[in-house]
Amino acid sequence: MIRWRKSSRSEGSVNGGCVEVARLDARLGIRDSKDPNGPKLTLPAGSFSELLTRIKSGELDL
């Protein structure tokens, strides 16, 4: 069973939108909590870590 977890930064967001993540063996999944059956992004764990680092540094304008 896949266990999705909400981002701690998602609390109090506009329209209840949240980012959720789940461990999928050697990969991590990312989805929009408003559309749990919709598209999901999956990344190797190392790539996920790199993505978070780039977002936090402001390199990616998300």
HELIX and SHEET records of a PDB file:
HELIX    1   1 SER A    8  SER A   10  5                                   3    
HELIX    2   2 VAL A   14  GLY A   16  5                                   3    
HELIX    3   3 ALA A   45  LYS A   56  1                                  12    
SHEET    1   A 4 ARG A   5  LYS A   6  0                                        
SHEET    2   A 4 VAL A  19  LEU A  24 -1                                        
SHEET    3   A 4 ARG A  27  ASP A  32 -1                                        
SHEET    4   A 4 LEU A  41  PRO A  44 -1                                        
END                                                                             
